[in-house]
Amino acid sequence: MKVGMLWFDNDPGRNMAQKVGRAARHYRQKFGRQPNVCYVHPSMLDGDSCHLERLKIAPKSSILKHHFWIGEEEVNLAVR
């Protein structure tokens, strides 16, 4: 991802889906585009990665806890 938005949410009353959903809504309002990836600190996920609708949530150790690096991952399509 070359361009994205950093979102912070440490509200214990919201679950991961709610936090990522709020970040995605703000991203759509700000950029007019749908994000397709959100990187979070590995401790915030139970496994390697998961999906929330069309949004991939993936661990990245360089992201601080309670921060969400959300944006559009480039799709590399090889033409044969």
C-alpha positions as CSV (number, residue, x, y, z in Angstrom):
1,M,0.0,0.0,0.0
2,K,1.5,3.3,-1.1
3,V,-1.2,5.6,0.3
4,G,-3.4,5.0,3.3
5,M,-4.9,6.6,6.4
6,L,-3.8,6.0,10.0
7,W,-6.8,5.6,12.4
8,F,-6.6,5.4,16.2
9,D,-9.3,3.8,18.3
10,N,-8.7,2.4,21.8
11,D,-12.3,2.4,22.9
12,P,-12.8,-0.8,25.0
13,G,-16.6,-0.6,24.3
14,R,-16.1,-1.3,20.6
15,N,-15.0,-4.6,19.1
16,M,-12.5,-5.0,16.2
17,A,-15.3,-5.1,13.5
18,Q,-16.8,-1.8,14.8
19,K,-13.4,-0.1,14.9
20,V,-12.4,-1.2,11.4
21,G,-15.9,-0.3,10.2
22,R,-15.6,3.2,11.5
23,A,-12.1,3.6,10.0
24,A,-13.4,2.3,6.6
25,R,-16.4,4.7,6.6
26,H,-14.1,7.7,7.3
27,Y,-11.7,6.6,4.6
28,R,-14.6,6.4,2.1
29,Q,-15.9,9.9,3.1
30,K,-12.4,11.4,2.9
31,F,-11.1,9.7,-0.3
32,G,-14.3,8.7,-2.1
33,R,-13.0,5.2,-2.6
34,Q,-13.4,1.8,-0.9
35,P,-10.4,0.6,1.2
36,N,-9.5,-3.1,0.7
37,V,-6.9,-3.7,3.4
38,C,-6.4,-2.7,7.1
39,Y,-3.1,-3.4,8.9
40,V,-3.2,-3.8,12.7
41,H,-0.7,-4.9,15.4
42,P,-0.5,-8.7,15.5
43,S,-1.7,-8.8,19.1
44,M,-5.1,-7.4,17.9
45,L,-5.8,-10.5,15.8
46,D,-6.4,-14.1,16.8
47,G,-4.8,-15.5,13.6
48,D,-2.8,-14.5,10.5
49,S,-5.5,-12.4,8.8
50,C,-9.3,-12.2,8.5
51,H,-11.8,-10.4,6.3
52,L,-14.6,-8.0,7.2
53,E,-16.9,-7.9,4.1
54,R,-14.5,-6.9,1.3
55,L,-11.8,-5.6,3.6
56,K,-8.8,-7.7,4.5
57,I,-7.5,-7.2,8.1
58,A,-3.8,-8.3,8.3
59,P,-1.2,-8.2,11.0
60,K,1.9,-5.9,10.7
61,S,4.4,-5.7,13.5
62,S,5.3,-2.0,12.7
63,I,1.7,-0.9,13.5
64,L,1.2,0.3,17.1
65,K,-1.6,-1.2,19.2
66,H,-5.0,0.5,18.7
67,H,-3.9,2.0,15.4
68,F,-5.3,1.0,12.0
69,W,-3.4,1.6,8.7
70,I,-6.2,1.4,6.2
71,G,-6.2,2.0,2.5
72,E,-6.0,0.3,-0.9
73,E,-3.6,-2.5,-1.5
74,E,-2.4,-2.6,-5.1
75,V,-3.6,-5.7,-6.9
76,N,-0.9,-7.1,-9.0
77,L,-2.4,-9.0,-12.0
78,A,0.0,-10.8,-14.2
79,V,-1.0,-10.9,-17.9
80,R,-0.1,-14.1,-19.7
